[in-house]
Amino acid sequence: MKLQVIRLSDNGESTIGALYINGTFECWTLEDEKRTEKVRGETRIPNGVYSVGLRTEGGTYNRYATKRADIGNERGMLHIQDVPNFEYILIHIGNTDDDTAGCLLVGDTVNNNQTGDGFIGISTDAYKHLYPQVADALEKGEDVTIEYQDVFLI
């Protein structure tokens, strides 16, 4: 399975993008901004192709424990692996750059971050649709990768 994040807009505080699965649009994304020097929890990961796996430990995994059944996340967090100089990069629910520490947030709606704060909405629904597709592929032994690419149309 190939996930692809096409980054469309960076306003210096947040980055808006689009997530595709095997070439088909899935949902909108929100990340932290690009920085020339990494600031822990405040910098998006570099362009590139990374492996995706499941992570069954850590703070975010534990915070999801109370809602795990509701969102279908019983198999672990979607974990973007082997990112140079980054650890514990996850795909998860959230709406603004305050909800991410370098992770990838997903949502079904998006606000233009050039005219205001970056915001994605209906995040839980987007995650509920995305998660089982990726987790099922991983459980079947498929290689799952995610590619990040800057396009910046705005």
mmCIF file of the C-alpha atoms, coordinates in Angstrom:
data_MODEL
# 
_entry.id   MODEL 
# 
loop_
_atom_site.group_PDB 
_atom_site.id 
_atom_site.type_symbol 
_atom_site.label_atom_id 
_atom_site.label_alt_id 
_atom_site.label_comp_id 
_atom_site.label_asym_id 
_atom_site.label_entity_id 
_atom_site.label_seq_id 
_atom_site.pdbx_PDB_ins_code 
_atom_site.Cartn_x 
_atom_site.Cartn_y 
_atom_site.Cartn_z 
_atom_site.occupancy 
_atom_site.B_iso_or_equiv 
_atom_site.pdbx_formal_charge 
_atom_site.auth_seq_id 
_atom_site.auth_comp_id 
_atom_site.auth_asym_id 
_atom_site.auth_atom_id 
_atom_site.pdbx_PDB_model_num 
ATOM 1   C CA . MET A 1 1   ? 0.000   0.000  0.000  1.00 0.00 ? 1   MET A CA 1 
ATOM 2   C CA . LYS A 1 2   ? 1.299   3.419  -0.911 1.00 0.00 ? 2   LYS A CA 1 
ATOM 3   C CA . LEU A 1 3   ? 0.209   6.500  1.036  1.00 0.00 ? 3   LEU A CA 1 
ATOM 4   C CA . GLN A 1 4   ? 1.148   9.887  -0.357 1.00 0.00 ? 4   GLN A CA 1 
ATOM 5   C CA . VAL A 1 5   ? 0.961   13.286 1.310  1.00 0.00 ? 5   VAL A CA 1 
ATOM 6   C CA . ILE A 1 6   ? 0.946   16.172 -1.149 1.00 0.00 ? 6   ILE A CA 1 
ATOM 7   C CA . ARG A 1 7   ? 1.732   19.320 0.809  1.00 0.00 ? 7   ARG A CA 1 
ATOM 8   C CA . LEU A 1 8   ? -0.197  22.244 -0.616 1.00 0.00 ? 8   LEU A CA 1 
ATOM 9   C CA . SER A 1 9   ? 0.199   25.236 1.702  1.00 0.00 ? 9   SER A CA 1 
ATOM 10  C CA . ASP A 1 10  ? 2.541   26.329 4.518  1.00 0.00 ? 10  ASP A CA 1 
ATOM 11  C CA . ASN A 1 11  ? 1.744   29.556 6.372  1.00 0.00 ? 11  ASN A CA 1 
ATOM 12  C CA . GLY A 1 12  ? 4.724   29.438 8.740  1.00 0.00 ? 12  GLY A CA 1 
ATOM 13  C CA . GLU A 1 13  ? 2.646   27.859 11.525 1.00 0.00 ? 13  GLU A CA 1 
ATOM 14  C CA . SER A 1 14  ? 0.980   24.888 9.834  1.00 0.00 ? 14  SER A CA 1 
ATOM 15  C CA . THR A 1 15  ? 1.113   22.863 6.636  1.00 0.00 ? 15  THR A CA 1 
ATOM 16  C CA . ILE A 1 16  ? -2.030  21.733 4.802  1.00 0.00 ? 16  ILE A CA 1 
ATOM 17  C CA . GLY A 1 17  ? -1.920  18.755 2.469  1.00 0.00 ? 17  GLY A CA 1 
ATOM 18  C CA . ALA A 1 18  ? -3.889  15.972 0.831  1.00 0.00 ? 18  ALA A CA 1 
ATOM 19  C CA . LEU A 1 19  ? -3.503  12.256 1.593  1.00 0.00 ? 19  LEU A CA 1 
ATOM 20  C CA . TYR A 1 20  ? -3.852  9.666  -1.164 1.00 0.00 ? 20  TYR A CA 1 
ATOM 21  C CA . ILE A 1 21  ? -4.016  5.875  -0.883 1.00 0.00 ? 21  ILE A CA 1 
ATOM 22  C CA . ASN A 1 22  ? -2.699  4.111  -3.974 1.00 0.00 ? 22  ASN A CA 1 
ATOM 23  C CA . GLY A 1 23  ? -3.379  7.267  -6.010 1.00 0.00 ? 23  GLY A CA 1 
ATOM 24  C CA . THR A 1 24  ? -6.929  7.912  -4.743 1.00 0.00 ? 24  THR A CA 1 
ATOM 25  C CA . PHE A 1 25  ? -7.743  10.929 -2.561 1.00 0.00 ? 25  PHE A CA 1 
ATOM 26  C CA . GLU A 1 26  ? -8.519  9.894  1.026  1.00 0.00 ? 26  GLU A CA 1 
ATOM 27  C CA . CYS A 1 27  ? -8.562  13.021 3.216  1.00 0.00 ? 27  CYS A CA 1 
ATOM 28  C CA . TRP A 1 28  ? -6.906  16.306 4.149  1.00 0.00 ? 28  TRP A CA 1 
ATOM 29  C CA . THR A 1 29  ? -3.830  16.570 6.358  1.00 0.00 ? 29  THR A CA 1 
ATOM 30  C CA . LEU A 1 30  ? -2.340  19.085 8.741  1.00 0.00 ? 30  LEU A CA 1 
ATOM 31  C CA . GLU A 1 31  ? 1.226   19.179 10.057 1.00 0.00 ? 31  GLU A CA 1 
ATOM 32  C CA . ASP A 1 32  ? 3.592   21.590 11.725 1.00 0.00 ? 32  ASP A CA 1 
ATOM 33  C CA . GLU A 1 33  ? 5.558   23.997 9.564  1.00 0.00 ? 33  GLU A CA 1 
ATOM 34  C CA . LYS A 1 34  ? 8.891   23.433 7.839  1.00 0.00 ? 34  LYS A CA 1 
ATOM 35  C CA . ARG A 1 35  ? 11.919  24.707 9.727  1.00 0.00 ? 35  ARG A CA 1 
ATOM 36  C CA . THR A 1 36  ? 15.539  24.953 8.623  1.00 0.00 ? 36  THR A CA 1 
ATOM 37  C CA . GLU A 1 37  ? 16.563  23.759 12.077 1.00 0.00 ? 37  GLU A CA 1 
ATOM 38  C CA . LYS A 1 38  ? 14.426  21.121 13.784 1.00 0.00 ? 38  LYS A CA 1 
ATOM 39  C CA . VAL A 1 39  ? 12.538  22.200 16.897 1.00 0.00 ? 39  VAL A CA 1 
ATOM 40  C CA . ARG A 1 40  ? 11.273  19.189 18.853 1.00 0.00 ? 40  ARG A CA 1 
ATOM 41  C CA . GLY A 1 41  ? 7.501   18.873 18.503 1.00 0.00 ? 41  GLY A CA 1 
ATOM 42  C CA . GLU A 1 42  ? 7.248   21.934 16.222 1.00 0.00 ? 42  GLU A CA 1 
ATOM 43  C CA . THR A 1 43  ? 8.675   20.771 12.887 1.00 0.00 ? 43  THR A CA 1 
ATOM 44  C CA . ARG A 1 44  ? 7.195   18.663 10.101 1.00 0.00 ? 44  ARG A CA 1 
ATOM 45  C CA . ILE A 1 45  ? 9.194   15.726 8.802  1.00 0.00 ? 45  ILE A CA 1 
ATOM 46  C CA . PRO A 1 46  ? 11.272  16.086 5.627  1.00 0.00 ? 46  PRO A CA 1 
ATOM 47  C CA . ASN A 1 47  ? 10.110  15.053 2.180  1.00 0.00 ? 47  ASN A CA 1 
ATOM 48  C CA . GLY A 1 48  ? 10.812  11.406 1.512  1.00 0.00 ? 48  GLY A CA 1 
ATOM 49  C CA . VAL A 1 49  ? 9.429   7.886  1.598  1.00 0.00 ? 49  VAL A CA 1 
ATOM 50  C CA . TYR A 1 50  ? 9.051   6.138  4.945  1.00 0.00 ? 50  TYR A CA 1 
ATOM 51  C CA . SER A 1 51  ? 7.720   2.821  6.221  1.00 0.00 ? 51  SER A CA 1 
ATOM 52  C CA . VAL A 1 52  ? 4.483   2.683  8.196  1.00 0.00 ? 52  VAL A CA 1 
ATOM 53  C CA . GLY A 1 53  ? 3.905   0.242  11.041 1.00 0.00 ? 53  GLY A CA 1 
ATOM 54  C CA . LEU A 1 54  ? 1.811   -0.126 14.194 1.00 0.00 ? 54  LEU A CA 1 
ATOM 55  C CA . ARG A 1 55  ? 2.963   1.206  17.574 1.00 0.00 ? 55  ARG A CA 1 
ATOM 56  C CA . THR A 1 56  ? 1.434   -0.273 20.713 1.00 0.00 ? 56  THR A CA 1 
ATOM 57  C CA . GLU A 1 57  ? 3.120   1.824  23.393 1.00 0.00 ? 57  GLU A CA 1 
ATOM 58  C CA . GLY A 1 58  ? 3.752   5.445  24.303 1.00 0.00 ? 58  GLY A CA 1 
ATOM 59  C CA . GLY A 1 59  ? 1.806   8.490  25.411 1.00 0.00 ? 59  GLY A CA 1 
ATOM 60  C CA . THR A 1 60  ? -0.505  8.872  22.433 1.00 0.00 ? 60  THR A CA 1 
ATOM 61  C CA . TYR A 1 61  ? -1.256  5.151  22.371 1.00 0.00 ? 61  TYR A CA 1 
ATOM 62  C CA . ASN A 1 62  ? -2.160  5.314  26.061 1.00 0.00 ? 62  ASN A CA 1 
ATOM 63  C CA . ARG A 1 63  ? -4.319  8.447  25.577 1.00 0.00 ? 63  ARG A CA 1 
ATOM 64  C CA . TYR A 1 64  ? -6.271  6.628  22.857 1.00 0.00 ? 64  TYR A CA 1 
ATOM 65  C CA . ALA A 1 65  ? -7.011  3.711  25.220 1.00 0.00 ? 65  ALA A CA 1 
ATOM 66  C CA . THR A 1 66  ? -10.328 5.185  26.415 1.00 0.00 ? 66  THR A CA 1 
ATOM 67  C CA . LYS A 1 67  ? -11.618 5.728  22.873 1.00 0.00 ? 67  LYS A CA 1 
ATOM 68  C CA . ARG A 1 68  ? -9.861  2.829  21.143 1.00 0.00 ? 68  ARG A CA 1 
ATOM 69  C CA . ALA A 1 69  ? -13.010 0.756  20.519 1.00 0.00 ? 69  ALA A CA 1 
ATOM 70  C CA . ASP A 1 70  ? -14.971 3.774  19.274 1.00 0.00 ? 70  ASP A CA 1 
ATOM 71  C CA . ILE A 1 71  ? -12.385 4.659  16.639 1.00 0.00 ? 71  ILE A CA 1 
ATOM 72  C CA . GLY A 1 72  ? -11.411 1.088  15.787 1.00 0.00 ? 72  GLY A CA 1 
ATOM 73  C CA . ASN A 1 73  ? -7.820  1.595  16.903 1.00 0.00 ? 73  ASN A CA 1 
ATOM 74  C CA . GLU A 1 74  ? -7.354  -1.615 18.846 1.00 0.00 ? 74  GLU A CA 1 
ATOM 75  C CA . ARG A 1 75  ? -4.307  -2.745 16.840 1.00 0.00 ? 75  ARG A CA 1 
ATOM 76  C CA . GLY A 1 76  ? -1.996  0.185  17.612 1.00 0.00 ? 76  GLY A CA 1 
ATOM 77  C CA . MET A 1 77  ? -1.200  3.659  16.334 1.00 0.00 ? 77  MET A CA 1 
ATOM 78  C CA . LEU A 1 78  ? -0.170  4.236  12.702 1.00 0.00 ? 78  LEU A CA 1 
ATOM 79  C CA . HIS A 1 79  ? 3.551   4.883  13.103 1.00 0.00 ? 79  HIS A CA 1 
ATOM 80  C CA . ILE A 1 80  ? 5.748   6.538  10.466 1.00 0.00 ? 80  ILE A CA 1 
ATOM 81  C CA . GLN A 1 81  ? 9.135   4.884  10.896 1.00 0.00 ? 81  GLN A CA 1 
ATOM 82  C CA . ASP A 1 82  ? 12.796  5.543  10.193 1.00 0.00 ? 82  ASP A CA 1 
ATOM 83  C CA . VAL A 1 83  ? 12.529  9.324  9.782  1.00 0.00 ? 83  VAL A CA 1 
ATOM 84  C CA . PRO A 1 84  ? 16.041  10.745 10.284 1.00 0.00 ? 84  PRO A CA 1 
ATOM 85  C CA . ASN A 1 85  ? 16.284  12.803 13.506 1.00 0.00 ? 85  ASN A CA 1 
ATOM 86  C CA . PHE A 1 86  ? 12.588  12.180 14.381 1.00 0.00 ? 86  PHE A CA 1 
ATOM 87  C CA . GLU A 1 87  ? 10.929  9.671  16.710 1.00 0.00 ? 87  GLU A CA 1 
ATOM 88  C CA . TYR A 1 88  ? 7.391   8.488  17.306 1.00 0.00 ? 88  TYR A CA 1 
ATOM 89  C CA . ILE A 1 89  ? 5.784   10.182 14.308 1.00 0.00 ? 89  ILE A CA 1 
ATOM 90  C CA . LEU A 1 90  ? 2.155   9.052  14.172 1.00 0.00 ? 90  LEU A CA 1 
ATOM 91  C CA . ILE A 1 91  ? -0.961  9.537  12.063 1.00 0.00 ? 91  ILE A CA 1 
ATOM 92  C CA . HIS A 1 92  ? -3.798  10.556 14.368 1.00 0.00 ? 92  HIS A CA 1 
ATOM 93  C CA . ILE A 1 93  ? -6.840  12.686 15.140 1.00 0.00 ? 93  ILE A CA 1 
ATOM 94  C CA . GLY A 1 94  ? -6.546  16.456 15.636 1.00 0.00 ? 94  GLY A CA 1 
ATOM 95  C CA . ASN A 1 95  ? -7.578  19.814 14.248 1.00 0.00 ? 95  ASN A CA 1 
ATOM 96  C CA . THR A 1 96  ? -4.752  22.384 14.545 1.00 0.00 ? 96  THR A CA 1 
ATOM 97  C CA . ASP A 1 97  ? -0.989  22.538 14.798 1.00 0.00 ? 97  ASP A CA 1 
ATOM 98  C CA . ASP A 1 98  ? -1.457  22.582 18.588 1.00 0.00 ? 98  ASP A CA 1 
ATOM 99  C CA . ASP A 1 99  ? -2.668  18.958 18.290 1.00 0.00 ? 99  ASP A CA 1 
ATOM 100 C CA . THR A 1 100 ? 0.486   17.700 16.602 1.00 0.00 ? 100 THR A CA 1 
ATOM 101 C CA . ALA A 1 101 ? 4.108   17.391 17.663 1.00 0.00 ? 101 ALA A CA 1 
ATOM 102 C CA . GLY A 1 102 ? 5.453   16.630 14.198 1.00 0.00 ? 102 GLY A CA 1 
ATOM 103 C CA . CYS A 1 103 ? 2.747   14.024 13.556 1.00 0.00 ? 103 CYS A CA 1 
ATOM 104 C CA . LEU A 1 104 ? 0.301   13.877 10.653 1.00 0.00 ? 104 LEU A CA 1 
ATOM 105 C CA . LEU A 1 105 ? -3.293  14.844 11.448 1.00 0.00 ? 105 LEU A CA 1 
ATOM 106 C CA . VAL A 1 106 ? -6.142  13.773 9.153  1.00 0.00 ? 106 VAL A CA 1 
ATOM 107 C CA . GLY A 1 107 ? -9.543  15.345 8.500  1.00 0.00 ? 107 GLY A CA 1 
ATOM 108 C CA . ASP A 1 108 ? -12.458 15.436 6.079  1.00 0.00 ? 108 ASP A CA 1 
ATOM 109 C CA . THR A 1 109 ? -12.648 19.257 5.892  1.00 0.00 ? 109 THR A CA 1 
ATOM 110 C CA . VAL A 1 110 ? -9.972  21.938 5.646  1.00 0.00 ? 110 VAL A CA 1 
ATOM 111 C CA . ASN A 1 111 ? -9.639  25.696 6.111  1.00 0.00 ? 111 ASN A CA 1 
ATOM 112 C CA . ASN A 1 112 ? -7.292  27.792 4.000  1.00 0.00 ? 112 ASN A CA 1 
ATOM 113 C CA . ASN A 1 113 ? -4.260  28.453 6.205  1.00 0.00 ? 113 ASN A CA 1 
ATOM 114 C CA . GLN A 1 114 ? -3.317  31.471 4.090  1.00 0.00 ? 114 GLN A CA 1 
ATOM 115 C CA . THR A 1 115 ? -6.315  33.458 5.354  1.00 0.00 ? 115 THR A CA 1 
ATOM 116 C CA . GLY A 1 116 ? -6.329  32.194 8.944  1.00 0.00 ? 116 GLY A CA 1 
ATOM 117 C CA . ASP A 1 117 ? -5.078  29.465 11.214 1.00 0.00 ? 117 ASP A CA 1 
ATOM 118 C CA . GLY A 1 118 ? -4.645  26.039 9.685  1.00 0.00 ? 118 GLY A CA 1 
ATOM 119 C CA . PHE A 1 119 ? -7.564  23.805 10.637 1.00 0.00 ? 119 PHE A CA 1 
ATOM 120 C CA . ILE A 1 120 ? -8.883  20.425 9.557  1.00 0.00 ? 120 ILE A CA 1 
ATOM 121 C CA . GLY A 1 121 ? -12.279 19.196 10.699 1.00 0.00 ? 121 GLY A CA 1 
ATOM 122 C CA . ILE A 1 122 ? -14.234 15.972 11.049 1.00 0.00 ? 122 ILE A CA 1 
ATOM 123 C CA . SER A 1 123 ? -10.928 14.394 12.014 1.00 0.00 ? 123 SER A CA 1 
ATOM 124 C CA . THR A 1 124 ? -12.336 11.405 13.881 1.00 0.00 ? 124 THR A CA 1 
ATOM 125 C CA . ASP A 1 125 ? -14.418 10.330 10.882 1.00 0.00 ? 125 ASP A CA 1 
ATOM 126 C CA . ALA A 1 126 ? -11.427 10.653 8.546  1.00 0.00 ? 126 ALA A CA 1 
ATOM 127 C CA . TYR A 1 127 ? -9.318  8.572  10.921 1.00 0.00 ? 127 TYR A CA 1 
ATOM 128 C CA . LYS A 1 128 ? -12.034 5.919  11.291 1.00 0.00 ? 128 LYS A CA 1 
ATOM 129 C CA . HIS A 1 129 ? -12.066 5.526  7.500  1.00 0.00 ? 129 HIS A CA 1 
ATOM 130 C CA . LEU A 1 130 ? -8.280  5.590  7.026  1.00 0.00 ? 130 LEU A CA 1 
ATOM 131 C CA . TYR A 1 131 ? -7.180  3.457  9.973  1.00 0.00 ? 131 TYR A CA 1 
ATOM 132 C CA . PRO A 1 132 ? -8.706  0.065  9.098  1.00 0.00 ? 132 PRO A CA 1 
ATOM 133 C CA . GLN A 1 133 ? -7.448  0.268  5.517  1.00 0.00 ? 133 GLN A CA 1 
ATOM 134 C CA . VAL A 1 134 ? -3.855  0.743  6.651  1.00 0.00 ? 134 VAL A CA 1 
ATOM 135 C CA . ALA A 1 135 ? -4.024  -1.578 9.680  1.00 0.00 ? 135 ALA A CA 1 
ATOM 136 C CA . ASP A 1 136 ? -5.575  -4.371 7.579  1.00 0.00 ? 136 ASP A CA 1 
ATOM 137 C CA . ALA A 1 137 ? -2.806  -4.060 4.974  1.00 0.00 ? 137 ALA A CA 1 
ATOM 138 C CA . LEU A 1 138 ? -0.160  -4.213 7.703  1.00 0.00 ? 138 LEU A CA 1 
ATOM 139 C CA . GLU A 1 139 ? -1.779  -7.262 9.328  1.00 0.00 ? 139 GLU A CA 1 
ATOM 140 C CA . LYS A 1 140 ? -1.801  -9.029 5.947  1.00 0.00 ? 140 LYS A CA 1 
ATOM 141 C CA . GLY A 1 141 ? 1.958   -8.486 5.739  1.00 0.00 ? 141 GLY A CA 1 
ATOM 142 C CA . GLU A 1 142 ? 1.849   -5.841 3.022  1.00 0.00 ? 142 GLU A CA 1 
ATOM 143 C CA . ASP A 1 143 ? 4.564   -3.238 2.880  1.00 0.00 ? 143 ASP A CA 1 
ATOM 144 C CA . VAL A 1 144 ? 2.992   0.129  3.648  1.00 0.00 ? 144 VAL A CA 1 
ATOM 145 C CA . THR A 1 145 ? 4.912   3.282  2.786  1.00 0.00 ? 145 THR A CA 1 
ATOM 146 C CA . ILE A 1 146 ? 4.129   6.975  3.017  1.00 0.00 ? 146 ILE A CA 1 
ATOM 147 C CA . GLU A 1 147 ? 5.671   9.556  0.722  1.00 0.00 ? 147 GLU A CA 1 
ATOM 148 C CA . TYR A 1 148 ? 5.756   13.251 1.613  1.00 0.00 ? 148 TYR A CA 1 
ATOM 149 C CA . GLN A 1 149 ? 6.062   15.702 -1.257 1.00 0.00 ? 149 GLN A CA 1 
ATOM 150 C CA . ASP A 1 150 ? 6.005   19.517 -1.262 1.00 0.00 ? 150 ASP A CA 1 
ATOM 151 C CA . VAL A 1 151 ? 3.914   20.915 -4.125 1.00 0.00 ? 151 VAL A CA 1 
ATOM 152 C CA . PHE A 1 152 ? 2.689   24.200 -2.591 1.00 0.00 ? 152 PHE A CA 1 
ATOM 153 C CA . LEU A 1 153 ? -0.065  25.360 -4.890 1.00 0.00 ? 153 LEU A CA 1 
ATOM 154 C CA . ILE A 1 154 ? -0.867  28.205 -2.483 1.00 0.00 ? 154 ILE A CA 1 
# 
